[in-house]
Amino acid sequence: MELFEERGFTATTVPDIVERAGLTKRTFFRYFSDKREVFFGDDEIPAIATRMLAEAPLDVPPLDVVLVGLRTLAQQRFEPRRSAIRTARRVIDAEPALRERDLRKQADLREAVRAGFVLRGEDPLTAVVLAGVTVELFEAALGQWLADDSDTPLAEHLDAATQRIRSVVGDGGTETGVSRPRSA
């Protein structure tokens, strides 16, 4: 991460990385297919989401399953690594190829959540909506958390983003679930 931040992603080579880390190229390629994988690694987050959805009690409302899962992920995987994640985010934001890969990882998570909710018995449309809300909620909270210079935990940013979603979406539907335009 230091090299990427010092030199930029494009200018940093695998030989630079292995030299700084005190590794061989062979060891590097045993764990990473290319230097992008240093940021994105394997499919650990979608796999965690799949497991959490499978293990959640069926009587828990879907949005509660999402929120418990995101809070757990925040506390266990993200909060202990805030500084490293901030550095990685700066490098990702500066490099189009990394932003594209980041979007791919978000899509992978969205698909894992969608499939998990279908397996839990949700209809396909509900599963797609829940998956989209999950990823967007997490991305919004993560962005706020990384920009926040206080020690506010990511979980609190998740709570704030959840409240914002609830206030924006509200209960403006009719019995059919379709909002009516407001008259002027």
N, C-alpha and C positions, 0 to 999 in steps of 0.2 A: 504494500500500500504506500509505503514511503517513496519508493521509486516512482510509482504512478503519479503521486502528488508532486514530486520534485520535477520529473521530466515530462509528464503527460503520458497518457496511455499509449499513443501511437509510437512515441520515441523510445519507450521501454521495450526491450527485447527479452525473450526467454533466457538467453545467456546472461543478461543483466540480472534477472531475477534469481537464477540459480547461484550466480556468484555472490550476490548480497545475502542469500539465505544459507550459503555454505553447502549447497546440494550439488548433485550431478544432474545433467539433463535427463538421464535415464530415470532418476528418482522423481524429478518434476513430472515427466510424462507418465509415470505410473499412477499419479494422482490427478493430473489435469490433462485434458486433451489439447488445450491451448491456453494462452494467457487470459482469455476472457473467463475461463472457468475458475480462475483465482477469485473472481467476484461472485460467481453464481453457483459454483460447485454442482452438487447433484440435485435431485428433486426432493430434498428433505422437507421443505415446507408443504408442498402438496401431499406428500406421504403422511406427514403429521396431521394435516387436515382430514385426510381419508380415515386415519385411525380414530381421531377424535369424534368424527361423525358416526362411525360404526359403533363406538363405545358409549355414546350419549344415550341416556334413557329415552325411549320412544315417546314418553308422555311429556317431555319437555318441549315447549313451543319452539319452532324453528329459529326465530330471531334470538331467543335466549341461548340456544345451542351455539349460534354464531358468536354472540357476545362473550360467552364463557370461553369458547375456543380462542378468540382473538386476545382476550385478557391473559389467558394462560400462555399463549405464544409470545405476547409482549413481555410478560414477566420472566419467562424462562429463556427465551432465545434472543430478545432484542435489548432489553434494558441493561443486562450485564455488558453489552458490547457497544454502548452508545457512541463512544469516541471513534471506534473503528468503523461503525456504520456511517457516521457523519463523513469521515474521510472517503469512504467508498462512494457515498452519494455524490460528493463533489466531483469525483473522477467520472462517475457514470453520467452526471449531468453535462459534463464537458465533452463527452465523446458520443457521437451519433450511433456508432455500432453497439456501444454498451447500452444506450437508451433503448435501442431496438431489442436487445437481448433481455433487458429488464421487462419490457412489455410482454415478451414471450413467456417469461417466468410468471408474470401476473395472469396471463391467459392459461397457463398450466394450472395455477392455483384455482382460477375460476372454474375450469373443467373438473378438477378434483372435487370441489365443493358441489358443483351441479350434480355430478355422478353420485356423490355421497347422499345428497338429499333425495335423489330418485330412489336409491337403495333403501332409504328410510321410509319410502312410501309417498313422497310428495309428487304431485303431478308435474309434468315436464316444464310448464311455464313457471310455476312457483319455484321450482328448482333453479331455473335460469335467473329469475329475479333475485333469489336469495344468494346465488353465487356472485352476481354482479354487485349487490349491496355489500357483501362480505369484502370483496377486493377493494371496492371504492372506499368503503369505510376505513379499512386498514391503511390504504394509501394516503387518505386525507389526514388521518391521525398521525401516521408516521412522518409525513411532511411537516406538520405542526410541531411535533415532538423534536425533530431534528433542527428546526428553526428556533426553538425555544431555548434561551440561555439559562433558564432556571432549572431546578432539579425536579420539575414536575414529571412524574412517571408517565410512560407511554399509556398506561391503563387509564389515566385521567384524561388524556387527549382522546382516547377511544370513547370515553363517556361523553365528552364534550361534542365529538363528532356525531355520536348516536343521538344526543339531544337535538343537535342541529337538524339531522335527518328527520327526526320526529316532528320538529316544529315546521319544517318546510313541507313535508308530505302531509302532516296533520290527518284529519279525518274528514276531508272535503268531498268524499265520494257520496254517491246515492246508494239506494238499495241494490242497484245493478253493479255497483263498484266503479261507475264511470262518473268522473267529475263533470259538473255542468259549468259552462262559462259564467263568470260573474257578470251581472249587468252593471252598467255604468251609472 
